[in-house]
Amino acid sequence: MSTEKKYNKTKPVCKVTFCLPKEAAMNAKVVTIAGDFNNWDHTATRLKRDRSGNFKVTLELEKGKEYQFRYLIDGTTWENDWQADKYVMSGVGNTENSVVVV
């Protein structure tokens, strides 16, 4: 389970649903997402837990771009998207960021 993309035919945007599977955040109370699309504000975009226990949020992103992002679990643990379109070095230590290509 990863990002799901729905392209708009009349606007230059794509609705991207980000999903962190329950296996990645078994006992999580709060999951947020930080990335290029919200200026890496780790408090701005909160994911909601669905009935199956996965955490999801849908964002409208401009088409033709790549966005780096990571999930933050309970404000302490960073997690990448397990099936991101690709990964790039974050520039912070020896860690990678997930990338969604829209």
C-alpha positions as CSV (number, residue, x, y, z in Angstrom):
1,M,0.0,0.0,0.0
2,S,1.4,3.3,-1.0
3,T,0.3,6.5,-2.6
4,E,-2.8,6.5,-4.8
5,K,-3.0,9.1,-7.5
6,K,-6.1,10.5,-9.2
7,Y,-5.4,13.0,-11.9
8,N,-7.8,15.9,-12.7
9,K,-8.5,16.3,-16.4
10,T,-9.4,20.0,-16.2
11,K,-7.0,21.3,-13.6
12,P,-3.2,20.9,-13.3
13,V,-3.5,19.0,-10.0
14,C,-3.5,15.4,-8.8
15,K,-5.3,14.1,-5.7
16,V,-2.7,12.0,-4.0
17,T,-3.7,9.8,-1.1
18,F,-0.8,9.0,1.2
19,C,-1.1,5.9,3.3
20,L,1.0,4.6,6.1
21,P,0.1,0.9,6.7
22,K,-0.9,-0.2,10.2
23,E,2.2,-2.5,10.2
24,A,4.4,0.6,10.2
25,A,2.5,2.3,13.0
26,M,0.9,-0.4,15.1
27,N,0.5,1.5,18.4
28,A,0.6,5.0,16.9
29,K,-1.8,7.6,18.3
30,V,-0.9,10.4,15.9
31,V,0.7,10.3,12.4
32,T,1.6,13.4,10.4
33,I,3.2,13.9,7.1
34,A,5.9,16.5,6.3
35,G,7.3,17.3,2.9
36,D,7.9,19.8,0.1
37,F,4.1,20.4,-0.2
38,N,3.8,21.8,3.4
39,N,7.3,23.3,3.9
40,W,8.3,20.3,6.0
41,D,5.9,21.4,8.8
42,H,5.5,18.2,10.7
43,T,2.4,19.4,12.5
44,A,0.5,20.8,9.6
45,T,-0.9,17.7,8.0
46,R,-2.4,14.9,10.1
47,L,-3.4,11.5,8.8
48,K,-6.6,9.8,9.9
49,R,-6.8,6.1,10.9
50,D,-9.2,4.2,8.7
51,R,-11.2,1.1,9.7
52,S,-8.4,-1.3,8.8
53,G,-5.9,0.6,11.0
54,N,-4.0,2.3,8.1
55,F,-3.3,6.1,8.4
56,K,-4.4,8.2,5.3
57,V,-4.6,11.7,4.0
58,T,-5.4,13.1,0.6
59,L,-3.7,16.2,-0.8
60,E,-4.0,18.1,-4.0
61,L,-0.6,18.4,-5.6
62,E,0.5,20.3,-8.7
63,K,1.1,17.9,-11.6
64,G,4.5,17.6,-13.3
65,K,6.5,17.8,-10.0
66,E,8.3,15.5,-7.5
67,Y,7.7,15.9,-3.8
68,Q,9.9,14.6,-1.1
69,F,8.2,13.6,2.2
70,R,8.3,11.5,5.3
71,Y,5.8,10.3,7.9
72,L,6.2,11.2,11.6
73,I,4.7,8.8,14.2
74,D,3.7,10.2,17.6
75,G,6.1,13.1,17.1
76,T,9.2,11.0,17.6
77,T,9.7,8.4,14.9
78,W,10.3,9.2,11.2
79,E,9.2,6.6,8.6
80,N,9.4,6.5,4.9
81,D,6.7,5.3,2.5
82,W,7.5,1.6,1.9
83,Q,6.5,1.8,-1.7
84,A,7.4,5.4,-2.7
85,D,8.1,6.2,-6.3
86,K,11.7,6.6,-5.4
87,Y,14.0,7.7,-2.6
88,V,16.6,10.4,-2.3
89,M,19.2,11.3,0.3
90,S,17.7,13.8,2.7
91,G,20.9,15.8,3.4
92,V,20.4,15.1,7.2
93,G,22.7,12.4,8.3
94,N,22.5,9.1,6.4
95,T,18.8,9.1,5.9
96,E,16.5,9.0,2.8
97,N,13.3,10.8,2.0
98,S,10.4,9.2,0.1
99,V,9.5,10.8,-3.2
100,V,6.1,10.9,-5.0
101,V,6.1,11.8,-8.7
102,V,3.0,13.5,-9.8
